[in-house]
Amino acid sequence: DGRLIPFDKSTWTEHQPPGPPTLEGLKFAVQRQTEWLSDANFVLRALRSRSTTPFFNALDLAHIGALGHSFGGVVAARLCQTSHTIQACANEDGELFGRALRPGEAVPSLDPTLPVKNPLLIFTLIEPSMKQISEYMQIRRGSRDDLIKFLNTRTSHSYLISIDRPDIRHMSFTYISLLYGGPDRTGSLRLSEFTRKVSLSFFDRFLKRRVSDHLDDIVSDSDVGTTTTHPQ
């Protein structure tokens, strides 16, 4: 109805203070992601209802992919788990299997019992500034174990690209480092080129069915990260 709804930073920090993730923060994040998922599905329905608008014929609604970063990456992956209209999904460093510090407090963004029937591409990284924090690394190991188990048992075709470089961090997937410079600019440039090539090749193969793409060659030849395919 025309209202502008801004980002509510105070509500976010109230549930998740700075530092390693907490159980309350993870649950709050999953709730927000569920709302974003509803928003995405609303947009898809709205596009289909605009068949009389001038731009409608320019849309190929039979071949839809989802791509997002961070929270948006989680939503993209969940679309491939819940929507019949999405053929392929790419997640740029969105936490799919969050864990708090205490054992047994896994809070997955994806439903561990629900399969992902369409191809899934995941970029994940270890935040360089957090590597010296033992609690963080404990969380990362637990999350990765949960994710790999899921990819091997609940996906039909997925790629997991793991990045561990001192000059690449979570915000390197955005243009922030490129706009403002800084020590991470070189890594951000390399990551930008890599994700562009991989994402284009991924969607060319699984959306446009181009058999001549070189996705496997691109992901195997890069020094940005290591790639595993699942199920294994």
Phi, psi and chi 1 to 4 in degrees:
 res  aa     phi    psi   chi1   chi2   chi3   chi4
   1 ASP       -   16.1   59.7    2.2      -      -
   2 GLY    94.8   -6.0      -      -      -      -
   3 ARG   -71.9  144.3  -74.7  177.8  -62.0  167.5
   4 LEU   -99.3  124.2  178.3   64.9      -      -
   5 ILE  -109.8  105.5  -56.8  175.7      -      -
   6 PRO   -79.5  165.7   30.9  -35.0      -      -
   7 PHE   -67.4  129.9  174.4   61.4      -      -
   8 ASP   -98.6   85.0 -171.7   -6.6      -      -
   9 LYS   -63.3  -37.6 -175.8  177.0 -179.2  179.5
  10 SER   -63.7  -38.8   61.6      -      -      -
  11 THR   -65.4  -39.3  -59.3      -      -      -
  12 TRP   -64.2  -50.5  173.8 -101.8      -      -
  13 THR   -67.4  -24.3   54.7      -      -      -
  14 GLU   -63.6  -37.6  172.8 -172.2  -16.1      -
  15 HIS   -90.1  -31.7  -70.4   84.8      -      -
  16 GLN  -133.7   92.0  177.4   56.3   68.1      -
  17 PRO   -69.7  165.0   25.2  -33.4      -      -
  18 PRO   -56.6  144.9  -24.0   34.0      -      -
  19 GLY   119.3 -170.3      -      -      -      -
  20 PRO   -57.9  151.6  -23.0   33.6      -      -
  21 PRO   -64.2  145.3   20.7  -31.6      -      -
  22 THR  -108.0  163.4   62.9      -      -      -
  23 LEU   -62.2  -42.9 -179.1   60.1      -      -
  24 GLU   -63.5  -40.8 -176.6 -178.7    7.5      -
  25 GLY   -64.2  -40.3      -      -      -      -
  26 LEU   -65.7  -42.8  -68.7  170.6      -      -
  27 LYS   -64.3  -40.3  -70.4 -179.5  176.9  177.9
  28 PHE   -62.3  -40.9  178.4   72.4      -      -
  29 ALA   -63.9  -43.1      -      -      -      -
  30 VAL   -62.0  -38.6  170.0      -      -      -
  31 GLN   -63.1  -42.7 -177.9 -178.4   -8.2      -
  32 ARG   -64.7  -41.2  -61.0  -77.8   78.9   72.3
  33 GLN   -64.4  -34.1  -70.4  153.3    2.3      -
  34 THR   -63.4  -37.7  -60.6      -      -      -
  35 GLU   -67.8  -40.3  -66.9  175.8   -3.8      -
  36 TRP   -63.1  -37.2  -76.0   29.2      -      -
  37 LEU   -62.3  -42.1 -176.1   66.1      -      -
  38 SER   -63.1  -39.0  -62.9      -      -      -
  39 ASP   -61.3  -45.1  -68.7  -17.9      -      -
  40 ALA   -62.6  -43.8      -      -      -      -
  41 ASN   -65.8  -33.8  -77.4  -44.6      -      -
  42 PHE   -61.5  -43.7  167.3   79.1      -      -
  43 VAL   -62.2  -43.1  170.8      -      -      -
  44 LEU   -62.3  -43.1  -68.6  172.2      -      -
  45 ARG   -64.8  -40.6  -68.0 -166.4  -57.9  -89.2
  46 ALA   -64.1  -39.5      -      -      -      -
  47 LEU   -61.4  -41.7  -72.8  174.4      -      -
  48 ARG   -68.3  -23.1  -73.8 -174.2  166.2   80.0
  49 SER   -85.9   -2.7   69.1      -      -      -
  50 ARG  -102.5   40.0  -57.3  -53.2 -158.4  -95.4
  51 SER   -66.6  -16.6   58.5      -      -      -
  52 THR   -94.9   -0.7   59.1      -      -      -
  53 THR   -82.9  154.1   57.4      -      -      -
  54 PRO   -60.0  -32.9  -24.3   33.8      -      -
  55 PHE   -85.6   -5.4   67.1   84.9      -      -
  56 PHE   -59.8  -41.5 -175.2   82.3      -      -
  57 ASN   -68.7  -14.5  -70.1  -28.5      -      -
  58 ALA   -81.9   -9.7      -      -      -      -
  59 LEU   -93.6  136.5  -58.2  176.9      -      -
  60 ASP  -104.7   84.6 -177.0    0.7      -      -
  61 LEU   -79.4    0.7  -63.7  178.2      -      -
  62 ALA   -89.9  -11.2      -      -      -      -
  63 HIS  -134.5   91.0  -60.1   87.6      -      -
  64 ILE  -118.4  131.3  -57.7  176.2      -      -
  65 GLY  -118.8  160.2      -      -      -      -
  66 ALA  -124.8  134.1      -      -      -      -
  67 LEU  -139.8  137.6  179.7  148.4      -      -
  68 GLY  -157.6  163.8      -      -      -      -
  69 HIS  -115.8  139.8  166.6 -111.8      -      -
  70 SER    59.9 -122.7 -164.0      -      -      -
  71 PHE   -54.9  -41.6 -105.4   50.7      -      -
  72 GLY   -64.7  -31.3      -      -      -      -
  73 GLY   -67.3  -38.4      -      -      -      -
  74 VAL   -62.6  -44.5  173.3      -      -      -
  75 VAL   -62.1  -40.2  174.2      -      -      -
  76 ALA   -60.2  -45.0      -      -      -      -
  77 ALA   -65.4  -38.7      -      -      -      -
  78 ARG   -68.2  -28.5  -69.2 -177.1   67.8  179.3
  79 LEU   -63.4  -37.7  -79.0  167.7      -      -
  80 CYS   -71.8  -17.2  -99.8      -      -      -
  81 GLN   -91.0  -23.9 -166.1  177.1   41.0      -
  82 THR  -122.2  -18.4   59.1      -      -      -
  83 SER  -106.3  138.2  174.1      -      -      -
  84 HIS   -87.6   -5.0  -62.0  -66.1      -      -
  85 THR   -99.8   -4.7   62.1      -      -      -
  86 ILE  -104.0  127.6  -52.8  -65.9      -      -
  87 GLN   -97.2  -20.8  -77.2   79.9   50.0      -
  88 ALA  -159.2  147.5      -      -      -      -
  89 CYS  -137.9  144.0  -60.8      -      -      -
  90 ALA  -129.9  131.7      -      -      -      -
  91 ASN  -120.7  115.5  168.7    8.6      -      -
  92 GLU   -96.2   93.2  -66.5 -176.8  -16.5      -
  93 ASP    58.3   42.6 -156.3   35.4      -      -
  94 GLY   -97.9  130.2      -      -      -      -
  95 GLU   -71.5  114.2 -179.3   59.0   76.3      -
  96 LEU   -93.0  -26.2  -62.3  177.9      -      -
  97 PHE  -134.2   76.2  -75.5   85.9      -      -
  98 GLY   -72.3  145.5      -      -      -      -
  99 ARG  -131.3  140.4  -79.4  176.6  172.3  -97.5
 100 ALA   -89.4 -177.0      -      -      -      -
 101 LEU   -74.3  -32.8  -70.9  176.6      -      -
 102 ARG   -82.5  145.3  -68.2 -170.1  -67.3  -86.6
 103 PRO   -59.4  145.8  -21.6   32.7      -      -
 104 GLY    79.3   10.3      -      -      -      -
 105 GLU  -104.6   38.1  -70.2 -174.6  -14.4      -
 106 ALA   -67.7  134.0      -      -      -      -
 107 VAL  -129.3   81.6 -176.0      -      -      -
 108 PRO   -72.2  139.5   27.1  -33.6      -      -
 109 SER   -74.7  -33.7  -61.7      -      -      -
 110 LEU   -88.6  151.9  -66.3  175.6      -      -
 111 ASP   -75.6  113.8 -176.7  -16.3      -      -
 112 PRO   -62.5  -18.8  -19.1   31.5      -      -
 113 THR   -95.1   -8.7   66.1      -      -      -
 114 LEU  -103.7  126.4 -167.3   63.9      -      -
 115 PRO   -74.2  156.3   27.8  -35.1      -      -
 116 VAL  -103.4  107.1  175.6      -      -      -
 117 LYS   -82.6  -19.9  -62.7 -179.2  179.5  179.6
 118 ASN  -106.9  159.9  -66.2  -44.5      -      -
 119 PRO   -56.6  141.4  -26.1   35.6      -      -
 120 LEU  -131.6  129.8  178.3   62.1      -      -
 121 LEU  -115.6  126.4  170.1   65.9      -      -
 122 ILE  -128.0  125.6  -59.6  172.0      -      -
 123 PHE  -101.7  129.7  -62.1   88.3      -      -
 124 THR  -138.3  146.5 -177.3      -      -      -
 125 LEU  -141.5  161.7   64.7   83.3      -      -
 126 ILE   -96.9  121.8  -63.3  177.0      -      -
 127 GLU   -65.9  117.9 -167.8   70.1   29.3      -
 128 PRO   -55.7  -40.6  -24.3   34.2      -      -
 129 SER   -70.4  -13.3   61.4      -      -      -
 130 MET  -102.5   -1.8  -59.8  -73.6  -78.2      -
 131 LYS   -65.4  -24.2  -69.6 -173.6   69.4  173.6
 132 GLN   -86.3   -1.4  -54.9  -55.0  -43.6      -
 133 ILE   -97.1  111.2  -57.6  176.0      -      -
 134 SER   -62.7  -35.2   59.0      -      -      -
 135 GLU   -64.3  -40.3  -67.7   91.0  -15.6      -
 136 TYR   -63.6  -45.5  171.0   79.6      -      -
 137 MET   -66.0  -32.6  -64.8  -53.4  -63.9      -
 138 GLN   -63.7  -43.3  175.7 -174.7  -15.8      -
 139 ILE   -63.5  -43.7  -67.6  168.5      -      -
 140 ARG   -62.5  -41.8  -66.1  -59.6  -57.5  164.2
 141 ARG   -64.0  -43.7  -74.7 -169.2  -68.3  -90.8
 142 GLY   -64.1  -41.7      -      -      -      -
 143 SER   -64.2  -41.9  -63.2      -      -      -
 144 ARG   -65.5  -41.4 -178.0  178.1  174.8   83.0
 145 ASP   -60.2  -43.7  -70.1  -15.1      -      -
 146 ASP   -63.4  -41.6  -71.7  -15.2      -      -
 147 LEU   -64.9  -46.5  175.7   58.6      -      -
 148 ILE   -63.7  -40.1  -69.4  176.9      -      -
 149 LYS   -59.6  -42.3  179.1 -179.4  178.2 -179.3
 150 PHE   -64.6  -46.0  176.0   83.9      -      -
 151 LEU   -62.7  -34.0  -64.3  178.5      -      -
 152 ASN   -79.1  -19.9  -77.4  -29.2      -      -
 153 THR  -117.1  -16.6   58.4      -      -      -
 154 ARG  -127.2    6.4  -67.7  -70.8 -176.4  -93.9
 155 THR  -122.4  152.5   64.4      -      -      -
 156 SER   -92.6  -32.2   59.3      -      -      -
 157 HIS  -161.0  109.9 -163.7  147.0      -      -
 158 SER  -140.9  151.0   56.2      -      -      -
 159 TYR  -117.8  132.1  -66.6   85.3      -      -
 160 LEU  -118.1  112.9  176.5   61.5      -      -
 161 ILE  -104.2  113.1  -59.8  177.2      -      -
 162 SER  -101.6  126.8  -56.0      -      -      -
 163 ILE  -117.1  129.7  -58.7  169.3      -      -
 164 ASP  -143.5   85.1 -177.8    3.7      -      -
 165 ARG  -135.4  143.8  -70.9  174.9   56.2  102.1
 166 PRO   -69.1  -18.1   24.2  -34.1      -      -
 167 ASP  -106.0   14.4   57.6  -10.1      -      -
 168 ILE  -131.1  127.7  -66.1  178.1      -      -
 169 ARG  -136.3 -177.1   57.2 -164.2   68.2 -122.1
 170 HIS   -55.1  -44.1 -178.1   67.4      -      -
 171 MET   -79.6   -2.7  -63.9  -52.0  -66.3      -
 172 SER   -68.1  -18.2  -63.0      -      -      -
 173 PHE   -72.1  -15.1  -73.5   94.1      -      -
 174 THR   -99.0 -177.4   73.3      -      -      -
 175 TYR   -91.9    5.2  -72.2  122.4      -      -
 176 ILE   -60.2  -48.8  -69.2  177.4      -      -
 177 SER   -65.0  -31.3  -63.5      -      -      -
 178 LEU   -74.1  -33.5  -56.3 -177.8      -      -
 179 LEU   -77.2  -37.4  -69.4  171.8      -      -
 180 TYR  -107.4   -1.6  -63.6  102.6      -      -
 181 GLY    73.1 -154.0      -      -      -      -
 182 GLY   104.7  176.6      -      -      -      -
 183 PRO   -67.1  -19.3   24.0  -34.4      -      -
 184 ASP   -91.7    4.8  -59.6  -30.8      -      -
 185 ARG   -64.4  -40.1 -165.6  172.2 -164.4  -83.6
 186 THR   -63.7  -45.5  -60.3      -      -      -
 187 GLY   -64.2  -37.8      -      -      -      -
 188 SER   -66.3  -39.3  -63.2      -      -      -
 189 LEU   -62.7  -44.3  -76.6  168.3      -      -
 190 ARG   -64.9  -41.6 -178.8  169.4  -65.7 -177.6
 191 LEU   -65.8  -40.8  178.7   65.0      -      -
 192 SER   -59.2  -45.7  177.7      -      -      -
 193 GLU   -63.9  -41.8  179.9 -177.2    7.1      -
 194 PHE   -66.0  -49.5  176.4   64.5      -      -
 195 THR   -65.2  -33.8   54.5      -      -      -
 196 ARG   -63.0  -48.9  177.4 -179.1   59.4   80.9
 197 LYS   -63.7  -45.5  -71.3 -179.0  178.1  179.0
 198 VAL   -66.2  -45.3  171.2      -      -      -
 199 SER   -65.2  -43.5  -62.0      -      -      -
 200 LEU   -61.5  -44.4  -77.9  173.9      -      -
 201 SER   -67.0  -38.7 -174.7      -      -      -
 202 PHE   -61.6  -48.7  173.6   75.8      -      -
 203 PHE   -74.3  -30.1  -73.8  115.8      -      -
 204 ASP   -60.2  -42.6  -84.3  -11.6      -      -
 205 ARG   -71.4  -48.4  173.4 -173.5  -71.3 -173.4
 206 PHE   -97.2  -11.2  -64.1  111.9      -      -
 207 LEU  -104.1  -47.8  -79.0 -173.8      -      -
 208 LYS   -94.1   -6.1  -61.0 -179.2  179.1  179.6
 209 ARG    58.2   41.0  -52.9  -59.6  176.4 -172.6
 210 ARG   -85.5  112.2  -68.6 -178.8  177.6  174.0
 211 VAL   -78.7  -10.8  -64.1      -      -      -
 212 SER   -92.7    8.3   60.8      -      -      -
 213 ASP   -71.8  167.1   69.3   83.9      -      -
 214 HIS  -123.3   41.8  -55.8  -71.9      -      -
 215 LEU   -58.4  -47.9  176.8   59.5      -      -
 216 ASP   -62.7  -38.0  -66.9  -31.2      -      -
 217 ASP   -67.2  -39.6  -67.3  -23.6      -      -
 218 ILE   -64.3  -47.2  -67.2  172.4      -      -
 219 VAL   -73.8  -25.7  -64.3      -      -      -
 220 SER   -85.3  -25.3   62.6      -      -      -
 221 ASP   -89.9  -10.6  -68.8  -16.5      -      -
 222 SER   -82.8  148.1  174.1      -      -      -
 223 ASP   -99.7    8.8   62.0   -9.8      -      -
 224 VAL   -73.2  -40.2  170.4      -      -      -
 225 GLY  -160.0  173.1      -      -      -      -
 226 THR  -102.0  143.9   57.9      -      -      -
 227 THR  -119.6  135.5  -57.5      -      -      -
 228 THR  -124.9  146.2   54.6      -      -      -
 229 THR  -107.9  147.0   57.2      -      -      -
 230 HIS  -136.6  152.2  -57.2  -89.7      -      -
 231 PRO   -69.5  152.8  -15.9   29.3      -      -
 232 GLN  -106.6      -  -70.1 -177.3  -26.6      -
